[in-house]
Each structure stands twice: as structure tokens, then as C-alpha cells.
Amino acid sequence: MAQNYFDSEAETASYESLRAIQSLRLIKTVEKCYANSSFYRQKFDELGIKPSDIKSIDDISKLPFTVKSDFRENYPFGLFAVPREEIVRVHASSGTSGKQTVVGYTRNDLDRWSNCIARALAAAGITKNDYVQISYGYGLFTGGLGMHYGVEKLGAKAIPTSTGKTSKQIELMKDFRTNALCCTPSYALYMAEKMNSMGIDPINDLDLRVGIFGGEAWSEQMRLQVEKELGIKAYDIYGMSELQGPGVSFECEAQSGMHINEDYFYPEIIDPVTLKPLKEGEFGELVFTCIGNEALPLLRYRTGDLTALYHEKCSCGRTLVKMKKLRGRTDDMLVIRGINVYPSQIEHIILSLGLKPNYQIIVDRKDNLDVLTINIEMSESCFSDSVKGIEAREKIIRSTMQEALMIMPIIKLVSPKSLPRYTGKASRIIDNREF
Ligand code: DLL
């Protein structure tokens, strides 16, 4: 692929000049936090730190962490660090409990965000000539509008279909000769299934070439499946509402980890228990300091996402540090009979056994013991098998799971298309235990 940058100066900057940009922006961010945010001023005072203690990016570990509950405690606008009249957009994301996490943007923030997305689109080979269908939800969720402004910034053609009305979306995709699709990986797979039932062959009947998928964890096998079923190249994009939304990091042609827009988001990896910084290459919790945000300049925000950072000479020429595909979240981890189980491990096994990622993980407590049940949809051919045949397959899956997870799950192969499909983020875990 020809090298394709939106912002080559930042994306291919030398390590030294990136550090210099990061240092400068960190110093400014810290000064602004102290001057304009009573939340951060109080934290600094409690720790006995002054903005003048931060002289370069190497001083970052002197700064306090910020966590999700800080949003809840300062709901709705208490973390904003600019006068209210400078805010031009508000988004929010729903958490598992309590109030929504509210984020705000100045005009410059929206511009920076669009740049981040435009970088991601260009890295996936999207150009001005492309029609880009945005099937992330529009609204308070950052996916739809975030991608939308980035597509326009690049100069490509945004088709704002949002989520839902899937048959109509596919019809438009065919009529408009859509080249790129942006949505969650779960929705991409659902679209492939729907195309099949509509008699549309994505490879011969559509002009789809690439997908920009994110918003939820998806394994390498799931990528292969989406690529095969839609006949496209599938690129990963990462972000979270608190930081800006999508576009904090993105994949390039190498499709091996995501380049972080580290001139705007300074990453660290910490041990989630000791909170000590970990070395390059070690897996831990991802922490970001937003050194380019005006409205919400978060310091050392603990994302709860588990990954590792690494520098490499990337074939695309970008020098931006990479993060590995997410391994899960600190709060996604299920502790079943004292054993840590990540849903991503279960998905990995399901896909490596040639099954589709249509599954449900259910945890119950019976007679004081945790019971893990995994419902997995059968393919049509497996469904027409004898009861004995189906039981034999269940047995193979059970023993593979047991070997990998160190616990024995109950495996139930259920009929095709009987489990829910998702047009946004999939939610496949039902934990019925009371804690
Ligand atoms: O999901 C922003 C986004 C929209 C990113 C569209 C990419 C595409 P939230 O709703 O705040 O924001 O959820 C953020 O989703 O902390 C991760 O756990 C997860 N996540 C997002 N992207 C990825 C990805 C948006 N590419 C949370 N891989 C994050 C794995 C992802 N997990």
C-alpha cells in the first residue's frame, strides 16, 4: 500500500521531537489544570505539588491519577476546565451504575478530535474519493458524530446511517457504492449475516473495501472472520468517551497493534494493583494524560483497559508508539471459583474451534459454588446433526475450555440465530451472582 498520512509531521516525528512536544504540552496542561480546575487544584494541594514541579514529560509520575468515579462525583460539568461559554458540544456514556459520564469539547477540541479520526481513516487507505458509511450510533455516544467529523475533515463522503434498520443500510450500501464501513465489529458480523439472508454477496455485489471497527474488544480471529465474510480489510480503532471518543489510537496497514496519537494522549502502563509504572512490552492497565484537550485535560486517567505498549519500526513509517489489541478490562474479569477468567479468552477458544462469535456467558451461584455456562450458537450444518453428534461437539468444546480456563464450564450448543444480535456494543455476559 502506498504510504498514506493525514498529518505526516506528527505521525512520523522522531522520538526526541515527540518527547519535546509532549513535555511542552504537559507543562501547559498542568498549569491550566491548576489555574482552572478546582478538582485538580485540590488534588495538587493535597499532594503538595505545584505546577512548577513538572518540568518535562519525565515528571509525569508525580501527578495524581484520575478515575471514573471522579466523573460521577463531579457530575455533570464539574471537571470542565474552561469557562462554560467555550464549550460547544457535550457527549455522555452510560456506565454500569449510577450517573452518565459527561464530557465536553471546545471548538479546538472538536478540531483535534477530527484530526485524530482523519489520521485513522488515512492510515486505513481511505481517501477523498471514498464513500464512508458510519453505522456507529449518533447521539450521546461518541462513535457516530466522532467518526462523522473525521470523515468530513479528511474530505471523504460521510454517509450518516447510524445504527439499526439494517436491511435499509445494506440497500444504501449497494446503491451508494459504499467503500468503507465504520461500526462495532459485532454489528459488522450481523450485517454480513443479514446480507446473506437478503441474497447479497458482499464480495461481488458491493464496493466495500475497508472497515474501521472498534468500541468493543474483538479478537484476531474475529478480524479474520469479518474480513472473510465482508471481503474487506478490517482495521481496529480505539478510544473512550472520557478522553474524547474514538481515535485515541488506530491501526495502519501493518494491522498489528494500534498507533497512539501520543502527541495528544500520553500513554503509560501501570500495574492495576500497585499502581507502579510497568516497562515497555509488559501488560497492565492503560493510563492516559490528555495533553491536547482544552475542556477536559485529564491527568493520568485510569482507563481500566489492559494492554502493552511497544515501539517498533513500523512498515507504514509511523513512529507513534503502538498498543497491543486489548486483552480485556480490569473490571471485565470474572472471578469464578477464585479463578480469573477473561471473556476474551472464551471468545478466542470459540473462534479457534471454527464457531461463530455468537455466544453468551452466564455465571450463577448454586449451593455456594460458581457455575459457568456458555451458550454457543451452532451452525446450520451442526444443527442438523444427530443428538449424539451435538453432544460429542459439546464435549470437545468443554474439554478445550477446561484446559485453557482451568475450570469446567457447562457448554450448551443452541439453535442457529437464537442468541441476540447487536447493532452497537455486544453485551454477552450475564452474571447472576449476588455479591
Ligand atoms: O467506545 C469510543 C469508540 C467508539 C471507540 C467507536 C472506537 C470506536 P466508550 O463508550 O466510552 O467509548 O467505551 C470505551 O470501549 O475503554 C474499551 O474498553 C472499549 N473499546 C473501545 N474501542 C475498543 C477497541 C467508545 N478497539 C471502552 N478494542 C474502552 C477493544 C475497545 N476495546
Residues whose N, C-alpha, C, O or C-beta is under 5 A from the ligand:
A	BS01	DLL	S93 G143 F213 G214 G215 E216 A217 W218 D236 I237 Y238 G239 M240 S241 E242 G245 P246 T303 D305 L326
